[in-house]
Amino acid sequence: MVIELAILTPFVIVMLLVVVAFGRLTHARSLVDAAAAAGARAASLTGTPGQADAEGRAAALAALAGAGLTCTGPSVDVDTSAVRPGGHVAVSVRCTADLSALTLTGLGGAMVLTGQAVSPVEAHRDLGSAP
């Protein structure tokens, strides 16, 4: 029994570490998706495409920083081509997560996490002036 326990314990520990690692990755992906949603929502509430771009980027980056997600070189793309009454704003967030803390599980290195969100622009909004 003792020999079996000594042989199986490292495998059980590694399996637990892998489960924790995948949980952390799933959580990080949901945070990137939430940042994209925050950026899209902020961009859809502005009055002009230029403001939508600036507000969307700022809100997405603030959401990433506020969530405690440490990304290497986060990038935010705001698609304002459909900013018009009844249109939409699309935001893509790209983040490179450092996985060096997970080297015991064999998942070391880095992983690119992406998130996209679309938010509608109100159909009866006057986009000629800022709200």
Residue pairs with C-beta under 8 A, 6 or more apart in sequence:
14 104
14 105
17 102
17 104
17 105
18 105
18 106
18 107
21 99
21 102
21 105
21 107
24 102
25 97
25 111
28 69
28 95
28 97
28 113
29 113
29 115
31 63
31 64
31 67
31 69
32 64
32 69
32 93
32 95
32 113
32 114
32 115
33 115
33 116
33 117
34 63
34 67
34 115
35 60
35 61
35 63
35 64
35 67
35 69
35 93
35 115
36 60
36 91
36 92
36 93
36 115
36 116
36 117
37 91
37 115
37 117
37 119
38 59
38 60
38 62
38 63
39 56
39 57
39 59
39 60
39 63
39 76
39 78
39 91
39 93
39 117
40 56
40 89
40 90
40 91
40 117
40 118
40 119
41 59
41 117
41 119
42 55
42 56
42 58
42 59
42 60
43 52
43 53
43 55
43 56
43 59
43 78
43 80
43 83
43 89
43 91
43 119
44 52
44 88
44 89
44 119
44 120
44 121
44 122
45 55
45 131
46 52
46 55
46 130
46 131
47 126
47 127
47 128
47 129
47 130
47 131
48 83
48 127
48 130
49 80
49 83
50 80
51 130
52 78
52 80
52 83
52 89
53 78
53 80
56 76
56 78
56 89
56 91
57 76
57 78
60 76
60 91
60 93
61 74
61 76
64 71
64 74
64 93
64 95
69 95
69 97
70 97
70 98
71 95
71 96
71 97
71 113
72 95
72 96
72 97
72 98
72 110
73 96
74 93
74 94
74 95
74 96
75 93
75 94
75 95
76 91
76 92
76 93
76 94
77 91
77 92
77 94
78 89
78 90
78 91
79 89
79 90
79 91
79 92
80 89
82 88
82 89
82 90
82 121
83 89
83 121
83 127
84 121
84 127
85 121
85 122
85 123
85 124
85 125
85 126
85 127
86 120
86 121
86 122
86 123
87 120
87 121
88 118
88 119
88 120
88 121
89 118
89 119
89 121
90 116
90 117
90 118
91 116
91 117
91 118
91 119
92 114
92 115
92 116
93 114
93 115
93 116
94 112
94 113
94 114
95 112
95 113
95 114
95 115
96 110
96 111
96 112
96 113
97 110
97 111
97 112
97 113
98 110
99 107
99 108
99 109
99 110
99 111
100 108
100 109
102 108
121 127
125 131
